[in-house]
Amino acid sequence: MGKSFGSGEQPCNANGGTCLKKWSIFSVLLVLFLVTCKWLDTIKDRWYVFDTASLHELARGAIESSPNNTAGMIQHIVANLTATYPSTQIHLNPDSNEWTLSNAGGAMGAMYIIHASITEYLMIFGTPLGTEGHTGLLAADDYFHILIGEQWAFLPGQLEMERYPPGSVHHLPRGTVKQYKMHEGCFAMEYARGWIPLMVPFGLADTLSSTLDIPTFYNTARITGREMLKNLLIGKV
């Protein structure tokens, strides 16, 4: 027996007009979505609060104030940020004891999220042991402000590695991919500006596909979501 259809339901080959209408609506909605995304991408800079040059000076000031003392550098950074940016403009996480492991692109370290919103994040990332991996194909510009140790990087075709000592900045433009290594005892203040939610899958994929460290997955998602929500509640996108 042939397949029966309920009242009002017709197969596409029996009612081409209905299928054409559905595909037309879907196509229009898809175009509107893509156009909206393109438009939002052109205005996202209006939601940025942090200035890259000021952050560079902040990192250098932290190094000068606490030479070879990572904890002192972090305290300097957090104290300066909380004094500079009012809580009505941007929400910052002052709890410098709130660290969680990070596995992304094959690299492993620990991170303390100072700020996370839809268009920006600022964190301390590093490890005393050293690590290396893939930078990820990110939907944001990423700035590694090296506080202690060295970061090394490599692009396909390069015959010499890039070296980033303390006080320097490794800028990874959006859409650029590299191999990188944080040499033994390296910590950095990492700042990203762009579409931060699109970076989250890269930051969590290794946990789901390799480490299966569910508590770390939960804490990373919880802290990131909490900080983004607190910023949205004060109008920081």
C-alpha positions as CSV (number, residue, x, y, z in Angstrom):
1,M,0.0,0.0,0.0
2,G,1.2,3.5,-0.7
3,K,2.0,5.9,2.1
4,S,-1.0,7.8,3.4
5,F,-0.9,11.4,4.5
6,G,-3.0,13.1,7.1
7,S,-5.4,15.9,6.3
8,G,-3.7,19.0,5.1
9,E,-0.3,17.1,4.6
10,Q,0.9,16.6,1.1
11,P,4.2,15.2,-0.1
12,C,6.4,17.7,-1.9
13,N,6.0,16.1,-5.3
14,A,2.2,16.3,-4.8
15,N,2.1,19.9,-3.7
16,G,5.2,21.7,-5.1
17,G,3.7,25.1,-4.2
18,T,3.7,24.3,-0.5
19,C,7.3,23.1,-0.5
20,L,8.4,26.1,-2.6
21,K,6.8,28.4,-0.1
22,K,8.5,26.7,2.9
23,W,12.0,26.8,1.2
24,S,11.4,30.5,0.2
25,I,10.6,31.4,3.8
26,F,13.6,29.5,5.1
27,S,15.8,31.2,2.5
28,V,14.6,34.6,3.4
29,L,15.1,34.0,7.1
30,L,18.6,32.6,6.5
31,V,19.5,35.7,4.4
32,L,18.1,38.0,7.1
33,F,20.1,36.1,9.8
34,L,23.4,36.4,7.8
35,V,22.8,40.1,7.0
36,T,22.1,40.7,10.7
37,C,25.3,38.9,11.7
38,K,27.3,40.8,9.1
39,W,25.9,44.1,10.4
40,L,26.6,43.3,14.0
41,D,30.1,42.4,13.1
42,T,30.6,45.9,11.7
43,I,29.5,47.6,15.0
44,K,30.9,45.3,17.6
45,D,33.7,47.7,18.5
46,R,31.2,50.0,20.1
47,W,30.8,47.5,22.9
48,Y,34.5,47.2,23.6
49,V,35.6,48.7,27.0
50,F,39.2,47.7,27.2
51,D,41.9,49.5,25.2
52,T,44.8,47.3,23.9
53,A,47.5,49.9,24.4
54,S,46.3,50.5,28.0
55,L,46.3,46.8,28.7
56,H,49.9,46.5,27.4
57,E,50.9,49.3,29.8
58,L,49.1,47.6,32.6
59,A,50.9,44.3,32.0
60,R,54.3,46.1,31.8
61,G,53.5,48.0,35.0
62,A,52.6,44.7,36.8
63,I,56.0,43.3,35.7
64,E,57.8,46.3,37.1
65,S,55.9,46.4,40.3
66,S,56.4,42.7,41.1
67,P,59.4,41.3,39.2
68,N,59.3,37.4,39.0
69,N,56.3,37.4,41.3
70,T,53.3,36.1,39.4
71,A,50.9,36.5,42.3
72,G,52.0,40.1,42.8
73,M,51.5,40.8,39.1
74,I,48.0,39.5,39.2
75,Q,47.1,41.5,42.3
76,H,48.5,44.6,40.6
77,I,46.4,43.9,37.5
78,V,43.1,43.3,39.3
79,A,43.6,46.3,41.7
80,N,44.3,48.6,38.8
81,L,41.3,47.4,36.7
82,T,38.8,47.6,39.6
83,A,40.1,51.2,40.3
84,T,39.9,52.2,36.6
85,Y,36.6,50.8,35.5
86,P,33.4,51.5,37.5
87,S,31.1,48.5,38.3
88,T,28.3,50.3,36.4
89,Q,30.4,50.1,33.2
90,I,31.8,46.7,33.3
91,H,31.7,43.7,35.7
92,L,35.1,42.2,36.8
93,N,35.7,39.1,38.8
94,P,38.0,40.1,41.7
95,D,38.4,36.6,43.1
96,S,41.9,35.8,42.1
97,N,41.6,32.4,43.8
98,E,39.0,31.2,41.3
99,W,41.2,29.2,39.0
100,T,40.2,26.3,36.8
101,L,42.1,24.0,34.4
102,S,42.0,24.7,30.7
103,N,42.4,22.1,27.9
104,A,42.2,23.6,24.4
105,G,43.9,22.7,21.2
106,G,46.1,20.1,22.9
107,A,47.5,22.7,25.3
108,M,46.9,22.5,29.1
109,G,47.2,25.2,31.7
110,A,45.1,27.0,34.3
111,M,43.1,30.2,33.9
112,Y,41.6,32.9,36.1
113,I,38.8,34.7,34.3
114,I,38.9,38.4,35.2
115,H,36.2,39.4,32.7
116,A,33.9,37.7,30.3
117,S,31.2,39.3,28.1
118,I,29.8,38.7,24.6
119,T,32.5,40.8,22.9
120,E,35.5,40.7,25.3
121,Y,37.3,38.5,27.8
122,L,40.3,39.1,30.0
123,M,42.1,36.3,31.9
124,I,45.3,35.1,33.4
125,F,46.5,31.9,31.7
126,G,49.6,29.8,32.1
127,T,51.3,26.9,33.7
128,P,54.6,26.4,35.7
129,L,55.2,23.2,33.7
130,G,55.1,24.4,30.1
131,T,52.6,23.4,27.4
132,E,52.1,23.7,23.7
133,G,49.3,23.2,21.2
134,H,47.1,24.8,18.5
135,T,45.9,28.4,18.9
136,G,42.5,27.6,17.5
137,L,40.7,29.3,14.7
138,L,39.1,32.1,16.7
139,A,36.3,34.5,15.9
140,A,38.2,37.2,17.8
141,D,41.5,39.0,18.0
142,D,43.6,37.6,20.7
143,Y,46.4,39.4,22.7
144,F,48.8,37.5,24.9
145,H,50.6,39.9,27.2
146,I,53.5,37.9,28.6
147,L,54.0,38.4,32.3
148,I,56.7,35.8,33.1
149,G,58.5,33.2,31.1
150,E,58.3,33.1,27.3
151,Q,55.8,32.2,24.6
152,W,56.9,30.7,21.3
153,A,54.9,30.5,18.1
154,F,55.1,29.2,14.6
155,L,53.3,29.8,11.3
156,P,53.5,27.3,8.5
157,G,56.3,28.3,6.2
158,Q,58.4,29.9,8.9
159,L,61.8,28.5,9.5
160,E,62.4,30.4,12.8
161,M,60.1,30.5,15.8
162,E,58.6,33.7,17.1
163,R,59.7,34.5,20.6
164,Y,57.7,36.6,23.1
165,P,59.5,37.5,26.3
166,P,58.0,39.2,29.4
167,G,56.5,42.6,28.6
168,S,55.8,41.7,25.0
169,V,52.5,41.1,23.3
170,H,51.7,38.2,20.9
171,H,48.8,39.4,18.8
172,L,46.9,36.7,17.0
173,P,44.5,38.3,14.5
174,R,41.1,36.8,14.0
175,G,41.2,33.8,11.7
176,T,44.9,33.2,12.1
177,V,46.2,29.8,13.3
178,K,49.5,29.0,14.8
179,Q,51.3,26.3,16.8
180,Y,52.4,27.9,20.1
181,K,54.3,26.9,23.2
182,M,54.3,28.5,26.6
183,H,57.7,27.6,27.9
184,E,58.3,26.4,31.4
185,G,57.0,28.8,34.0
186,C,55.0,31.0,31.6
187,F,52.0,33.1,32.5
188,A,50.2,35.7,30.5
189,M,47.4,38.2,30.7
190,E,45.2,37.1,27.7
191,Y,42.7,39.6,26.2
192,A,40.3,38.7,23.4
193,R,37.9,41.0,21.5
194,G,35.3,39.7,19.1
195,W,32.5,37.2,19.4
196,I,33.5,35.4,22.6
197,P,30.6,32.8,22.6
198,L,32.0,31.4,19.3
199,M,35.3,30.7,21.1
200,V,33.7,28.6,23.8
201,P,33.5,25.4,21.8
202,F,37.2,25.4,21.2
203,G,37.8,26.0,24.9
204,L,35.6,23.0,25.9
205,A,36.0,20.5,23.0
206,D,39.1,18.8,24.5
207,T,37.3,18.1,27.7
208,L,34.5,16.3,25.9
209,S,36.6,14.4,23.4
210,S,39.7,13.6,25.4
211,T,40.0,14.4,29.1
212,L,36.4,13.8,30.1
213,D,37.0,16.1,33.1
214,I,33.4,16.9,33.7
215,P,34.0,19.0,36.9
216,T,36.4,21.3,35.0
217,F,33.9,21.5,32.1
218,Y,31.2,22.5,34.6
219,N,33.3,25.1,36.4
220,T,34.4,26.6,33.1
221,A,30.9,26.9,31.8
222,R,29.6,28.1,35.1
223,I,32.1,30.9,35.6
224,T,32.0,32.0,31.9
225,G,28.2,32.0,31.9
226,R,28.0,33.8,35.2
227,E,30.4,36.6,34.2
228,M,28.6,37.1,30.8
229,L,25.2,37.3,32.5
230,K,26.4,39.8,35.1
231,N,27.8,42.0,32.3
232,L,24.6,41.7,30.3
233,L,22.6,42.8,33.3
234,I,24.5,46.1,33.4
235,G,24.3,46.6,29.6
236,K,27.8,45.4,28.7
237,V,27.5,43.3,25.6
